[in-house]
Amino acid sequence: MTDIGTNLASIRQRIAAAEARYGRPAGSVHLLAVSKTWPASRLREAFAAGQRSFGESYIQEAKAKMAALDGLEVEWHFIGPIQSNKTRDIAALCQWVHSVDRFKIARRLHEQRPAHLPPLQVCLQVNISGEASKGGISPAAMDTVRALADAVAGLSRLRLRGLMAIPAPAEAFDAQRTAFRRLRALQEMLIAAGHSLDTLSMGMSNDLEAAIAEGATIVRVGRAVFGERRMKDEG
Ligand SMILES: *Cc1c(COP(=O)(O)O)cnc(C)c1O
């Protein structure tokens, strides 16, 4: 077995153990392999080990890998910051976008989603820890989250699935859980307001157990699958 195969097996075990421990149904947490910075050959290894969904943060980089993996049944999730001039490619090439945080971007994705494809599945990104450096809607403004959800739900070429967050790194398990619990509370608020949402995209290599404890349905795992990311200048 390759390293990536071994890594995937061990993450699947971590997920299964957390599901069992926190009373989540077996198989209710989906593993998204975050493949940003890694070449297509590594994605092929993961594919050979049964991985089918991949998360990318830079659409130019993703396009090259999509071309290299053409013909394989892969589901592409866009998880990075979105600039207006990138929405056309994202709308045409991805099945999911986790990082929608303003209406202007949502409307462009809706307008540019090709008619022959099913609606693009989206999550709204919430800046749950309030870090200035991070993208996402500020949850301090609950009304903003609600207003954006209402507006996005009205776009027929998008299907609003839920919320995504990247909390500030925390060592302690309880601190990790606290941040994820806040995202879940926001999701519950939106559901109470009439939205039908089934996705909480939260949890990464270091905190996926805490996220699963708080209801994650997609964990986005990079380093624990592929290893430490290479710096850009290492080529
Ligand atoms: C890079 C990245 C991840 C993966 O983080 P790891 O710590 O490598 O597991 C998850 N989500 C987003 C949005 C990312 O940019």
The ligand as an SDF file (V2000), in Angstrom:
LIG
                    3D

 15 15  0  0  0  0  0  0  0  0999 V2000
   -5.7600   23.6030    3.4080 C   0  0  0  0  0  0  0  0  0  0  0  0
   -7.1640   23.5480    3.8510 C   0  0  0  0  0  0  0  0  0  0  0  0
   -7.6640   22.4490    4.5740 C   0  0  0  0  0  0  0  0  0  0  0  0
   -6.8130   21.2590    4.9860 C   0  0  0  0  0  0  0  0  0  0  0  0
   -6.0790   21.5540    6.1200 O   0  0  0  0  0  0  0  0  0  0  0  0
   -5.0880   20.4250    6.7570 P   0  0  0  0  0  0  0  0  0  0  0  0
   -4.6580   21.0440    8.0240 O   0  0  0  0  0  0  0  0  0  0  0  0
   -3.9840   20.2310    5.7680 O   0  0  0  0  0  0  0  0  0  0  0  0
   -5.8800   19.1970    6.9510 O   0  0  0  0  0  0  0  0  0  0  0  0
   -9.0080   22.4450    4.9130 C   0  0  0  0  0  0  0  0  0  0  0  0
   -9.8270   23.4600    4.5750 N   0  0  0  0  0  0  0  0  0  0  0  0
   -9.3910   24.5350    3.8800 C   0  0  0  0  0  0  0  0  0  0  0  0
  -10.3530   25.6080    3.5390 C   0  0  0  0  0  0  0  0  0  0  0  0
   -8.0530   24.6160    3.5090 C   0  0  0  0  0  0  0  0  0  0  0  0
   -7.6290   25.7010    2.8320 O   0  0  0  0  0  0  0  0  0  0  0  0
  1  2  1  0
  2  3  1  0
  2 14  2  0
  3  4  1  0
  3 10  2  0
  4  5  1  0
  5  6  1  0
  6  7  2  0
  6  8  1  0
  6  9  1  0
 10 11  1  0
 11 12  2  0
 12 13  1  0
 12 14  1  0
 14 15  1  0
M  END
$$$$
